[in-house]
């Protein structure tokens, strides 16, 4: 082992032995606040759509485009952010994404036409799609293996909470003040840029880039915080060394052991987000156009679905270290497949029936979406971890694009959602089989052992 290898190994070992300190929690809270508003901004278009359709007389094709243009931006953001984060650092990329999605939301609020609104959503999507993947990578790198699952997923609950609060705020703001005020609220997280400047960079990333002095300084801050809080720290355990600083290649994600991991996680990202956004992005519009519910009721029904998803997310966040990632993902996908399959066969004929089925499925599907933000980064080494997570994120955004298109085609063709339930049930089943046959367990294992 070279001297550089030894220093990198020591950085990882020092991180992994630490209990969860106040400094780690503060970093999680700040990054979590950024991710909360990422979730808040992501589905604003769904809640604004009923009002936009009425104001601009949008047909099904125009409505679908208004939804998916933001998803295309998310795909681009996911594709770019991982590579940038592996090169320039986790925190700077999160900062850039924050500024982009916040200012774009303000631009959307001021948009003079639906075309300008669509352009704003495209730019906002780039920031939204990039932030959550890089942030999850950062959080996974500052904590040890024993509590990494719960620590990361409690942070990830911020995203689901953002979705829930967006539905709650929309149910009040849109009927009372209009859709522009909703997007103006979505610009408020720009103020978080000040707090984000105080978040330390990932010491694992610094070590992987050969910046050992900086990495040791940051680890020292975490150790000081833990020592002041808990007293004596655990001794250092042996840890496999990360590679010495080297030029990382995205092609590494498609070689050796990482090829199968990339294929499996990409399938999971695609099917789970296809299911989630195939329904949630269209739900308020389905309630108003198919079942002729008023805007307030449709937004309330949508809020119930998101809150149900939050419940499922809390369950997996608090049990993922106990039962493991693989078990949680299989259970979530299987539950979604069963509920959506029953919905397809029963073909609910009322808005309330649709809401009950979708909300029940959301308990499982939201849990899968959340767990993937933990599972994906664990599958790759530090030098390409953000890029690996972003590959999965690209397939997630493809699911975000394809899901609303499938739903829009079905709604436009026959005004019903039973065929959509069937397609989404099959998607969940495919993901379940892929994870059961080829997925690896990552719980309670050091990152350097999982991904040398």
C-alpha positions, 0 to 999 in steps of 0.5 A, spaced: 500 500 500 502 506 498 502 512 502 497 515 498 493 509 499 494 509 506 491 516 507 485 514 503 484 508 507 485 512 514 480 517 512 474 512 510 476 508 516 475 514 521 468 516 518 466 509 518 467 509 526 464 515 528 457 515 531 452 520 528 454 527 531 450 534 531 455 536 525 453 530 521 445 532 523 446 539 521 449 537 514 443 532 513 438 538 515 441 543 510 442 538 504 435 536 506 432 543 506 435 543 499 432 536 497 425 538 500 424 544 496 427 540 490 421 535 491 416 541 492 418 544 486 418 538 482 410 536 482 408 544 482 406 543 474 401 537 476 397 541 481 397 548 476 395 544 470 387 544 471 388 552 472 393 552 466 388 548 461 382 552 463 386 559 462 390 556 455 385 551 453 390 546 452 388 539 449 391 532 451 397 533 447 399 540 449 398 538 457 402 532 456 408 536 453 407 541 459 408 535 463 414 532 460 418 538 458 420 538 465 422 531 465 426 532 459 430 537 463 430 532 469 433 527 465 439 532 462 440 534 469 441 527 472 446 525 466 450 531 467 450 532 475 453 526 477 459 527 472 460 534 474 460 532 482 465 527 481 470 532 478 468 538 482 465 536 488 458 534 491 456 541 495 458 545 489 454 541 484 448 541 489 449 549 490 448 550 482 442 545 482 439 549 488 440 556 484 437 553 477 431 550 480 429 556 484 430 562 479 427 558 474 421 557 478 420 565 479 421 565 471 415 560 471 411 565 475 412 571 471 411 567 464 407 571 459 405 565 456 404 557 456 411 557 451 415 561 456 412 557 462 414 550 458 421 553 457 422 555 465 420 548 467 425 545 462 430 549 466 427 548 472 427 540 471 435 540 470 436 543 477 431 538 480 434 532 476 441 533 478 440 535 485 437 529 489 442 524 486 448 528 488 445 530 495 444 523 496 451 521 494 454 526 499 449 524 505 451 516 504 459 518 504 459 522 511 456 516 515 458 509 517 455 503 515 451 501 521 446 506 521 447 509 513 441 506 511 436 510 516 441 516 516 440 517 508 433 515 508 431 520 514 434 525 509 431 522 503 424 523 507 425 531 506 424 530 498 417 526 500 415 531 505 416 536 499 411 533 495 406 532 500 407 540 502 407 542 495 400 538 494 397 541 501 400 548 499 397 547 492 390 545 494 390 552 498 394 557 493 391 555 486 384 556 488 385 562 492 391 566 488 392 562 482 398 558 479 403 564 479 403 565 486 404 557 487 411 558 482 413 564 486 413 560 493 417 555 489 422 560 488 423 561 496 429 556 497 434 560 493 435 563 500 438 556 502 444 558 498 447 562 504 446 556 509 449 551 504 456 555 504 457 552 511 456 545 509 463 541 509 465 537 502 465 530 502 471 527 505 471 521 501 470 525 495 476 529 497 481 523 498 479 520 492 481 526 488 488 526 492 486 532 496 488 528 503 490 534 507 483 537 506 479 530 507 483 529 514 481 536 516 474 535 514 474 528 518 477 532 524 471 536 524 466 531 524 471 527 530 471 533 534 463 534 534 462 527 535 468 527 541 464 533 544 458 530 544 459 522 546 466 523 549 471 517 547 470 515 540 471 508 537 478 505 535 479 505 528 477 498 524 481 495 518 478 498 512 480 496 505 483 502 501 480 506 496 484 507 490 489 512 489 487 518 486 486 516 479 482 519 473 475 516 473 471 513 467 464 513 466 466 506 462 468 503 469 460 503 470 459 498 465 465 493 466 466 487 471 461 487 477 459 494 476 455 492 469 450 488 472 449 493 478 448 498 473 443 494 469 439 492 475 439 499 478 437 502 471 431 497 471 429 499 478 429 506 477 425 506 470 420 502 472 419 505 479 418 512 477 414 510 471 409 508 475 410 513 480 409 519 475 405 515 470 399 517 475 401 522 480 403 527 474 396 526 471 392 525 477 389 532 478 387 533 471 384 526 471 379 528 477 377 534 473 377 532 466 374 524 467 370 524 473 368 532 473 371 534 480 372 541 482 379 543 482 379 543 490 377 536 491 382 534 485 387 537 489 385 534 496 385 527 493 392 528 490 394 530 497 391 524 500 396 520 495 402 523 497 401 523 504 400 515 503 406 515 500 410 519 505 407 513 510 410 508 506 417 512 506 417 513 513 416 505 514 422 503 509 426 509 512 426 506 519 426 499 517 431 499 511 438 497 516 434 492 519 431 488 513 436 490 508 435 494 501 434 488 497 428 485 501 425 492 502 425 493 494 422 487 493 417 488 498 415 495 495 415 493 488 411 486 489 406 490 493 405 495 488 404 490 482 399 487 486 395 493 488 395 496 481 393 489 478 387 489 482 385 496 480 386 494 473 381 488 473 376 492 478 376 498 473 374 503 478 369 508 476 369 514 481 374 519 483 374 516 490 375 509 487 381 511 483 384 515 489 383 509 494 387 504 489 393 510 487 394 511 495 394 504 497 399 503 491 403 509 493 405 506 500 409 501 496 411 505 490 414 511 494 418 507 498 421 504 492 423 511 490 426 513 496 430 506 497 433 507 490 436 514 492 440 510 498 441 503 494 444 506 487 450 510 490 452 504 495 453 500 488 459 504 486 466 506 488 467 513 490 471 515 484 465 514 480 459 514 485 455 520 483 456 518 476 453 511 477 447 514 481 446 519 475 446 513 470 440 510 475 437 517 475 437 518 467 433 512 467 428 514 472 427 521 468 426 516 462 420 513 467 418 520 469 417 522 461 414 515 459 409 514 465 405 521 463 405 519 456 402 513 457 397 515 462 396 521 457 395 516 451 390 512 455 386 518 458 385 521 451 383 515 447 378 512 452 377 517 458 379 511 463 385 509 467 384 501 468 389 500 462 394 504 465 393 500 472 395 494 468 401 497 464 404 500 471 402 493 474 407 489 469 412 495 470 412 493 478 412 486 476 418 486 472 422 490 477 421 485 482 423 480 478 430 483 476 431 485 484 430 478 486 434 475 481 440 479 480 440 484 486 445 485 491 445 486 498 448 492 501 446 493 508 451 494 514 457 494 509 463 499 508 462 503 502 469 501 500 468 493 501 462 494 497 465 497 491 472 497 491 
